């Protein structure tokens, strides 16, 4: 699938403007399948091949990322400089996820910019909304942390193991 098909999709437009969108639209679902495939290749690669795959998967990121990385779109994730992440990092980037320089992310961390609709019927139809996540510079994020849509973590913040961080 071409990026143009994605960027011209109505649900992509709704998602990136913070409105309710249908995540199971053909265009969004197809793009996510491709990114999942790329994540799998990245997770299995080593050395120079892994670096090349990371650049393709995460074109706006400088990072050292452990194994078992997962993402929805990849290019919605941005960094100003190098950050370090442990194993089993999941970033659901329906909206932008900005990670500051010299940030350290522990194992088993989930960063999600996506929230599900409160109505059971709407959830079954795939309705979601995305809000940006901003993580400052020199932040330490402990193991097993979950960062929710709209969260902003200030520079030099420390998030303890297992915490859940929402909008502040």
N, C-alpha and C positions, 0 to 999 in steps of 0.2 A: 504494500500500500504506500502511496506517495504521501509526503508531508502535506502537499496541497489538498489532497482529499480530506485529511484530518483538519487542517486549518479552515477549510470551507464548510465543514460539517456544522449543522445547526446546534447539535448537542455540544460540540467542542466550544462554540461561541458562548453558549449558555454557561458551560462549566467554567470557562476562564473569566467570566464576568460575575461570578459569584451567585448565579441564579440556579434554580432547580433544573436538573437535566436528567436524561435517561442514560444511565451508565451502560445499559445493555444494547444501545444502538449498534448497528452493524459496523459502522466506521470506528467508533471508540473500542468496541470489543475486539475487532480485528487488529487495531494498533496495539492494544494491550497484549494480545497473544504473541505478536512479534517481539515485543519488549520482554515478555516472559522467556521466550526462546533465547533471546540475546543474554538475559540474565543467567540462564542455564549454561550457555557457552562460557560466559565470563567466569562463573563459579567453578567450572571444570578446567579452565586454562591455567597455565603457569608462565612465569617469566615475562618475556617480551610480548608474547601473544596476549597475555592477560592485560598488559598495559594498553595494547592497541584496542582490544575489545572494550576496555573501560572508557577510552577516549570516544569511541563510537557510541557507546551506551549512555555515557554521561558527559556530553560535550562541554558543559558549563561548570565542570567540577575538577578540582585538583584534590586528590584524596588518596589515602592508603586505606583500603577497605578489605575487611576479612572475608572469609568464605560465606556462602549461603546468603548473598545479597539479593533482594527482590525490590522491584519498582513497578509502577504502572506505566509511566511515560518517559522517565529519564531526563529529558531535556528541560523539564520544569524544575529540576533540582539545580541550585546554583551555589557557588562558593566564591569568596573574594580571595581565597588562598588555600593552602593545604589544611585539611582536617584529617583526623584519624578515626576509623570506625572498627569496632570488633566484629565478631561473627554474628550471623543471623540478624542483620540489619534489614528492616523493611521500611521503605519510604513510599507511601501512597500519595503521589503528587498530582492530584487533580487540579490543584492550584499550586502556585510557586512555593518551593521550600528553599529558603536561603539559610546557608550554614556558614557561620563566620570562621575566620582564620584561626588556626591553633586550637580549634575545638576538638575535644576527645569524646567519642561516643562509645559506650560500653557494649557488651554482648546482649543480644536479644532485645534490642530497642526497636520500637515501632514509632514512626513519625507519620502521622496521617493528616492530610489536609481535607479529607473527605468525611462528610457526615451523612448518615442515612435519614430518610424521612421518618417522622414520628408515626405516621399513619401506616398500619400493617398493609393495607391495600396498595398504597403508593410504594412501599418498600418492595413488595412482590413485583411491581411493575418496573423496578430498577431506578426509582427517583432518588437522586443524591444532590448534595450541594457541596461546593469546595471553597475553603477559605485559606488564604496564605498562612504559612508558618515561618517565623523569623527566629533564628537562633544566632545570638551575638558572637562576638570574638572571645576566645579563651574560655569558652564554656566547657564544663565537665558534666557529661551525662552518664549516670551510673547504669549498671546492668539492669535489664528488665524494665526500663522506663517506657512509658507510653506518652507521646506528645500529641495532643488533639488539635483539630482544626482551629485556626485563629490564634494559636499560642504565640506569644512573644517572650523570648528569654533574653534578658539583658546581658551585656558584656560581663564577663568574669563570673557568671552564675554557676552554681553547683546544684545539680539535680541528683538527689540520693537514689540509690538502688530501689527499684520497684515503684517509684512515684508516678503519679499521673498528673500531667501538666495540661491545663486547659487555658482558655482565654483569661488574661489577668487584667 
